[in-house]
Amino acid sequence: MWASDIQVITSNRPLALLTQSILGDQGHAQSLLKPGQSPHDFALSFTDRQQLEESQFVVWIGADIEPYLQRILHSLKAGQLRLDQLFELDEHDGNHHDHGHDHHHGHSDTEGDFHLWLSPRHAMTISKAIASELAQQFPQQARQFAQNQQRLAQEITLADRQTRELLSSAGRAPYGIVHNAYSHFIEHYQLPSPQLISQSTEQPPGVRRLLELRQQLPAQSCLLVEPEHANGWPQQLAQRENYRLVQVDTLATRKDYSHYKDWLTALGQDFRNCLTP
């Protein structure tokens, strides 16, 4: 199935974009999650298992978030990078320490949020770790990986600056979220805190929460939702309460992005569309 180049499997598309930039023409990175699939109810297919068994390196978040990967990866010889270990994530208290930076993290709205790739700063740390791990496993290509990582860092820095400029002119209207997945992006760009509509994407808000929302989110307020959660109760709630439903592509599946920087810029536009009435 695979060619002779380095084959890497990542648990989602943004991580595949970062990995592909490190690999360059030395290999191919492929995401397990496909458009429309949600990591919260994901199950490995036969093809997924076959690709994992034939891969040489795997980038994933960790067993608490992706339990469907734990057993099969334990039996594989492929190298691995776990983000929960890289950032010392703990599902129970959500605390994390970014090994790429030595400053202290106090209490943060990002606690408990494992969507680390939404922060350009964390993406930089992840890309450095990928380059380092791949260099250890494939030393002959180490120099190429290092050069690719430096190029990627420049691209992320530029895209980060452009996204910050884009969002600096965005509005500050109140908005709601269906999934508590954006805190790393919101904190990085110092955006207003949203109203969390429900604790679960599977459960609509109860009567008490709905009454609170009517006080907190006036008509025409934005409701941010990921493509895989757009249908169902979020759409019904938006129609009933006259909210604007704005999709935010946290898993980079809406378009066939070639680079992390392109997806980051699009993500910034999603938020700008939401924050600006």
C-alpha positions as CSV (number, residue, x, y, z in Angstrom):
1,M,0.0,0.0,0.0
2,W,2.7,2.4,1.0
3,A,5.6,3.7,-1.1
4,S,9.2,3.4,0.2
5,D,9.2,6.8,1.8
6,I,8.5,7.6,5.5
7,Q,4.9,7.0,6.4
8,V,3.4,8.8,9.4
9,I,-0.1,8.6,10.8
10,T,-1.6,11.4,12.9
11,S,-4.8,11.4,14.8
12,N,-6.2,14.5,13.1
13,R,-5.6,16.7,10.0
14,P,-3.9,19.8,11.7
15,L,-1.3,17.5,13.1
16,A,-0.9,15.9,9.7
17,L,-0.3,19.3,8.1
18,L,2.5,20.1,10.7
19,T,4.0,16.7,10.2
20,Q,4.0,16.9,6.4
21,S,5.8,20.2,6.5
22,I,8.6,18.5,8.6
23,L,8.7,15.5,6.3
24,G,8.8,17.5,3.1
25,D,9.6,15.2,0.2
26,Q,10.9,12.5,2.6
27,G,7.6,11.1,3.4
28,H,3.8,11.3,3.7
29,A,1.6,12.2,6.7
30,Q,-2.0,11.0,6.8
31,S,-4.8,11.7,9.3
32,L,-6.9,9.0,10.8
33,L,-9.9,11.4,11.1
34,K,-11.7,12.1,7.8
35,P,-14.1,14.9,7.0
36,G,-17.3,14.6,9.0
37,Q,-15.9,12.3,11.6
38,S,-15.7,13.3,15.2
39,P,-12.9,12.1,17.6
40,H,-15.5,11.8,20.4
41,D,-17.2,8.7,18.8
42,F,-14.5,7.5,16.5
43,A,-13.8,3.8,15.9
44,L,-10.9,2.3,14.0
45,S,-11.8,0.7,10.7
46,F,-9.9,-2.2,9.2
47,T,-8.2,0.2,6.8
48,D,-7.2,2.4,9.7
49,R,-5.6,-0.5,11.6
50,Q,-3.8,-1.6,8.4
51,Q,-2.3,1.8,7.9
52,L,-1.3,2.1,11.6
53,E,0.4,-1.3,11.3
54,E,2.3,-0.2,8.2
55,S,3.3,3.3,9.5
56,Q,6.7,4.1,10.8
57,F,5.7,7.0,13.1
58,V,2.5,8.1,14.9
59,V,1.5,11.5,16.3
60,W,-1.4,11.4,18.7
61,I,-2.9,13.2,21.7
62,G,-3.0,10.4,24.3
63,A,-4.9,7.5,25.7
64,D,-7.4,9.6,27.8
65,I,-8.6,11.4,24.7
66,E,-8.0,8.7,22.1
67,P,-8.5,5.4,23.9
68,Y,-9.2,3.7,20.5
69,L,-5.5,4.1,19.7
70,Q,-4.0,2.9,23.0
71,R,-4.2,-0.9,22.5
72,I,-3.0,-1.0,18.9
73,L,-0.2,1.5,19.4
74,H,1.1,-0.5,22.4
75,S,1.7,-3.4,20.1
76,L,3.3,-1.5,17.2
77,K,7.0,-0.9,16.7
78,A,6.4,2.5,15.1
79,G,7.9,5.6,16.8
80,Q,5.4,7.7,18.7
81,L,4.8,11.3,19.8
82,R,2.1,11.8,22.4
83,L,1.0,15.4,23.0
84,D,-0.2,14.6,26.5
85,Q,3.4,13.7,27.5
86,L,4.9,16.5,25.5
87,F,2.8,19.1,27.4
88,E,2.4,17.0,30.6
89,L,-1.3,17.1,30.2
90,D,-3.5,15.6,32.8
91,E,-7.2,15.0,31.9
92,H,-8.4,15.3,35.5
93,D,-7.0,18.8,36.3
94,G,-6.2,19.9,32.8
95,N,-2.9,21.5,33.8
96,H,-0.2,21.6,31.2
97,H,3.4,22.7,30.8
98,D,4.7,23.6,27.4
99,H,8.3,22.1,27.2
100,G,9.1,24.6,24.4
101,H,8.8,27.5,26.8
102,D,10.1,28.0,30.2
103,H,7.7,30.6,31.6
104,H,5.2,29.8,34.3
105,H,1.5,29.0,33.5
106,G,-1.0,30.1,36.1
107,H,-4.7,29.3,36.1
108,S,-5.9,29.5,32.5
109,D,-9.2,29.0,30.6
110,T,-7.3,26.5,28.5
111,E,-7.2,24.0,31.4
112,G,-8.8,20.7,30.3
113,D,-8.7,21.6,26.6
114,F,-6.7,19.2,24.6
115,H,-7.0,21.0,21.2
116,L,-3.4,22.2,21.5
117,W,-2.9,22.7,17.7
118,L,-5.2,25.7,17.7
119,S,-2.5,27.8,19.4
120,P,0.4,28.8,17.0
121,R,2.7,28.8,19.9
122,H,1.9,25.2,20.8
123,A,2.0,24.2,17.1
124,M,5.6,25.5,17.1
125,T,6.4,23.3,20.1
126,I,4.7,20.3,18.4
127,S,6.6,20.8,15.2
128,K,9.9,21.0,17.0
129,A,9.1,17.7,18.8
130,I,8.1,16.0,15.6
131,A,11.3,17.1,13.9
132,S,13.4,15.9,16.8
133,E,11.7,12.5,17.1
134,L,11.9,11.9,13.4
135,A,15.6,12.8,13.3
136,Q,16.3,10.2,16.0
137,Q,14.4,7.6,14.1
138,F,15.8,8.5,10.7
139,P,19.2,10.2,11.3
140,Q,20.1,10.3,7.6
141,Q,17.3,12.8,7.0
142,A,17.9,14.8,10.3
143,R,19.4,17.8,8.6
144,Q,16.5,18.0,6.1
145,F,13.9,17.7,9.0
146,A,15.7,20.6,10.8
147,Q,15.7,22.8,7.8
148,N,12.0,22.0,7.1
149,Q,11.1,22.8,10.7
150,Q,12.9,26.2,10.5
151,R,10.9,27.0,7.3
152,L,7.7,25.9,9.0
153,A,8.4,28.1,12.0
154,Q,8.8,31.1,9.7
155,E,5.5,30.3,8.0
156,I,3.7,29.9,11.4
157,T,5.1,33.2,12.7
158,L,3.9,35.1,9.6
159,A,0.5,33.5,9.6
160,D,0.2,34.2,13.3
161,R,1.0,37.9,12.7
162,Q,-1.5,38.1,9.9
163,T,-4.2,36.4,11.9
164,R,-3.6,38.7,14.9
165,E,-4.0,41.7,12.6
166,L,-7.2,40.2,11.1
167,L,-8.7,39.7,14.6
168,S,-7.6,43.1,15.9
169,S,-10.3,44.6,13.8
170,A,-12.9,42.1,14.7
171,G,-15.9,43.1,16.8
172,R,-16.4,42.1,20.5
173,A,-20.0,40.9,20.3
174,P,-21.1,38.2,22.7
175,Y,-21.1,34.7,21.2
176,G,-21.7,31.1,22.2
177,I,-19.9,27.8,21.6
178,V,-21.3,24.3,21.3
179,H,-18.0,22.6,22.0
180,N,-15.4,23.7,24.6
181,A,-12.6,23.3,22.2
182,Y,-11.3,26.8,21.3
183,S,-9.7,28.0,24.5
184,H,-6.1,27.8,23.2
185,F,-7.0,29.9,20.2
186,I,-9.1,32.4,22.2
187,E,-6.4,32.9,24.9
188,H,-3.6,33.2,22.3
189,Y,-5.4,36.0,20.5
190,Q,-7.0,37.5,23.6
191,L,-10.5,37.2,22.3
192,P,-13.6,37.6,24.4
193,S,-14.7,34.6,26.4
194,P,-17.7,32.8,24.9
195,Q,-20.8,31.4,26.5
196,L,-20.7,27.6,26.6
197,I,-24.1,26.5,25.5
198,S,-24.0,22.9,26.7
199,Q,-21.5,20.6,28.4
200,S,-21.9,18.0,25.7
201,T,-22.3,18.2,21.9
202,E,-24.8,15.4,22.2
203,Q,-27.1,17.2,24.7
204,P,-29.0,20.4,24.0
205,P,-29.1,23.0,26.8
206,G,-31.8,22.4,29.5
207,V,-34.5,24.8,30.3
208,R,-32.6,26.7,33.0
209,R,-29.6,27.1,30.7
210,L,-31.8,28.2,27.8
211,L,-33.3,31.0,30.0
212,E,-29.8,32.2,31.0
213,L,-28.7,32.2,27.3
214,R,-31.6,34.4,26.4
215,Q,-30.2,37.0,28.8
216,Q,-26.6,36.5,27.7
217,L,-26.9,36.1,24.0
218,P,-29.4,38.5,22.2
219,A,-30.9,37.7,18.8
220,Q,-28.4,37.6,16.0
221,S,-25.6,36.6,18.3
222,C,-23.1,34.1,16.8
223,L,-23.1,30.5,17.7
224,L,-19.8,28.8,16.8
225,V,-20.0,25.2,15.8
226,E,-17.7,22.7,14.2
227,P,-18.8,21.2,10.8
228,E,-19.3,17.7,12.4
229,H,-21.6,19.1,15.0
230,A,-23.5,21.7,12.9
231,N,-26.6,19.6,12.2
232,G,-29.0,18.5,14.9
233,W,-29.7,20.6,18.0
234,P,-27.3,23.4,17.4
235,Q,-29.0,24.2,14.1
236,Q,-32.4,23.9,15.7
237,L,-31.4,26.2,18.6
238,A,-30.0,28.8,16.1
239,Q,-33.2,28.8,14.2
240,R,-35.4,29.0,17.3
241,E,-33.4,31.7,19.0
242,N,-32.5,33.6,15.9
243,Y,-28.7,33.1,16.3
244,R,-26.2,33.2,13.5
245,L,-24.6,29.7,13.1
246,V,-20.9,30.1,12.1
247,Q,-18.9,27.0,11.4
248,V,-15.3,26.9,12.8
249,D,-13.0,24.3,11.2
250,T,-10.9,23.1,14.2
251,L,-10.0,19.8,12.5
252,A,-9.0,21.3,9.1
253,T,-11.4,19.0,7.2
254,R,-13.6,21.6,5.4
255,K,-11.0,22.2,2.7
256,D,-8.0,20.4,1.3
257,Y,-5.5,22.6,3.1
258,S,-1.8,22.2,2.0
259,H,-0.2,23.9,4.9
260,Y,-0.9,24.7,8.6
261,K,-0.6,28.4,7.9
262,D,-3.5,28.3,5.4
263,W,-5.7,26.6,7.9
264,L,-4.8,29.0,10.7
265,T,-5.6,32.0,8.5
266,A,-9.0,30.4,7.7
267,L,-9.6,29.7,11.4
268,G,-9.0,33.4,12.1
269,Q,-11.5,34.4,9.4
270,D,-14.1,32.0,11.0
271,F,-13.7,33.8,14.4
272,R,-13.8,37.2,12.8
273,N,-17.1,36.3,11.0
274,C,-18.5,35.3,14.4
275,L,-17.3,38.3,16.4
276,T,-18.3,40.9,13.9
277,P,-22.1,41.2,13.6
